[in-house]
Amino acid sequence: MNPVYLDTVGLIALWDEDDEWHDAASRAFEQVKAIRAPVVTTSYILAECGNAAARTAFRLEVDTLRSRLEVGGGLIFPTVDDWRSAWDGYRQSQAGAAGLVDHLSFVVMRRLDLQEAFANDRHFRAAGFHTLF
């Protein structure tokens, strides 16, 4: 079974009960857990989550996820080639297109042959990935 890629938008929606996407993210994550799909993400996604959650009640959820991913082998540290490819994609995009961290996610997902993202971000769909909510 291919892993599901965790994106910042999905994780924040899952943890933040006031987020407009919380219910959809919760349902989608329950489905991921029900089929026991492995989950992965990059260090950059966790950094974004850590920054977003720094002053929230769900701050420790980020560290708990980091620990679980590190132990389970699901935390990906992008390579130098990933970094350069992401910048290439970013540079070639128009204003309003995906940001650098999204481009880095796309490069990593392609390298690992991942198709599903725990996200609802249109940029993932535009890049050819399936979003789970």
N, C-alpha and C positions, 0 to 999 in steps of 0.2 A: 504494500500500500504506500503510495506516495505521500510524503509529509505535506501538511498545510502550512503555508507561510503566514506568520503573524505580522500584521501591519499596525502601526501606531494608531490609526483611526479606529480599528477594530478593538484593540486592547483598551484604549481610553474609554470607548463606548461601553465595553464590558464592565469596567471597574467603576465608572461614574454613573450612578443611578439617575442623575439629573441630565445626562446626555440625551439628546433627541434620538439617538440610535441605540440606546441601551437595551430596549426590549428585543429589537431585531438581532443585535449582537449576542445577547444572552441565548436566544433560541438557536442561532447558528453555532455558537460554541457548544451548546448541549449536544447538538448533532455531531460535531467533531468528536466530542468525548464518547458519545454512544457508539460510534464506529471504531473507537480507539485509534484514530488517526494520529500518527506522530506529528508534532509541531516543531517548527524551526523558525528562527528569525536571526537578524544580524545584530551585531553590537551597536550599530547606528540606530536601529529601531529602539533598542533598549535605552540608548542615550536620549532619544527624543521623548520616550515615555517617562524617563527619570526627570527630565526637565519639566515636562507638563504636569507631573504628579508631585513635584517638590513641595508644594504648599497645600496638599490635599490629604484627606483621610485615607486614601488608597495608596499613599506613598510606598508603604512596605510591600504592597503587592508586586511592584516592579522588581524589588530585590528578591522576593520569593521566586518570581518567574525566572530571573537571572540565575539563581542558584539551581533551580530544577533543570533549566536548559543546559547549564554547564555540566552538571552531573550526567545528564542523559545524552549529551552530544548534540543537542539541538541549537547551540549558540554558535553562529557562524561569524568568523572574523574575515571580512572581505580581503581578497588578495590585492596586491599592487595593480595587477592587470584589471581586476574588477573596478578598482578606483579610477583607473585611466579610462576604461570603457564607459563608466558612468558619466565622467566629465565630458567625454565625446558626445554622448547622447544629450546631455544637458546643454552643451554649447550649440548643438544643431537644432534644438527645440525653440519654439516661439514663446514669447511672453504669455503667461497664463497656462503653459504646459506643465508637466510634472516637474517637481523640484528635484534637487540633487539626491536626496535620500531615496526618493521613489526610483530614480534612475539606477541607483546602486542596488535597490531591491530587485529591479527587473533583470539586471545583469546576473546577480546571484541566482535568482529563480531560473533563468535560462541555463546557466551553467550546471545547476543541479537537476534540471528537467522537472521543475515544479510547475503545476498548472493552477492550483487553487490558492487564493489569498483570503485570509480572514480580514476582510475589508469591504467597504462599499465604495471605494474611491474610483471614480470614472477613469482616472489615469491608468489604473491596473487593467481595466477592461479595454481601454484604447491600446494598451501594449499587448493585448492578446491573452490575458489571464482571466480566469473565472473568479468572480468575487462571491463570497458566501452570504452576503446580505446587502 
